[in-house]
């Protein structure tokens, strides 16, 4: 039986440092020095499937912490946006995140799929003609 690969403590600390790079501004060289490893090791780890999987998992957890803050910013823009376009974009994002607004291309794709799989009956044609007349 194959055993599950585990990450070392240094690799786990490296993952946290990589996730916080945007905040700390540390380079790979600085992270490597701080952790007592080489840049080459970090680059090699970044190509290791287990390391990458854990990095992505931890990054997702970290990003979830920003969800509340993001919603607060969006709500502020909706309420106090300095431009109409900013308010419209914020409203669009809020509605999309709640599944209330779909992209036109997505709807078009669904319609095309339905037509391919189910055909187009007389009632559907009449509905489409009515829409075109509007």
Secondary structure in CASP SS format (residue, H / E / C, confidence):
PFRMAT SS
TARGET T0000
AUTHOR 0000-0000-0000
METHOD secondary structure of the structure
MODEL  1
X C 1.00
X C 1.00
X C 1.00
X C 1.00
X C 1.00
X C 1.00
X C 1.00
X C 1.00
X H 1.00
X H 1.00
X H 1.00
X H 1.00
X H 1.00
X H 1.00
X H 1.00
X H 1.00
X H 1.00
X H 1.00
X H 1.00
X C 1.00
X H 1.00
X H 1.00
X H 1.00
X H 1.00
X C 1.00
X C 1.00
X C 1.00
X H 1.00
X H 1.00
X H 1.00
X H 1.00
X H 1.00
X H 1.00
X H 1.00
X H 1.00
X C 1.00
X C 1.00
X C 1.00
X H 1.00
X H 1.00
X H 1.00
X H 1.00
X H 1.00
X H 1.00
X H 1.00
X C 1.00
X C 1.00
X C 1.00
X H 1.00
X H 1.00
X H 1.00
X H 1.00
X H 1.00
X H 1.00
X H 1.00
X H 1.00
X H 1.00
X H 1.00
X H 1.00
X H 1.00
X H 1.00
X H 1.00
X H 1.00
X H 1.00
X C 1.00
X C 1.00
X H 1.00
X H 1.00
X H 1.00
X H 1.00
X H 1.00
X H 1.00
X H 1.00
X H 1.00
X H 1.00
X H 1.00
X H 1.00
X H 1.00
X H 1.00
X H 1.00
X C 1.00
X C 1.00
X C 1.00
X H 1.00
X H 1.00
X H 1.00
X H 1.00
X H 1.00
X H 1.00
X H 1.00
X H 1.00
X H 1.00
X H 1.00
X H 1.00
X H 1.00
X H 1.00
X H 1.00
X C 1.00
X C 1.00
X C 1.00
X C 1.00
X C 1.00
X C 1.00
X H 1.00
X H 1.00
X H 1.00
X H 1.00
X H 1.00
X H 1.00
X H 1.00
X H 1.00
X H 1.00
X H 1.00
X H 1.00
X H 1.00
X H 1.00
X H 1.00
X H 1.00
X C 1.00
X C 1.00
X C 1.00
X H 1.00
X H 1.00
X H 1.00
X H 1.00
X H 1.00
X H 1.00
X H 1.00
X H 1.00
X H 1.00
X H 1.00
X H 1.00
X H 1.00
X C 1.00
END
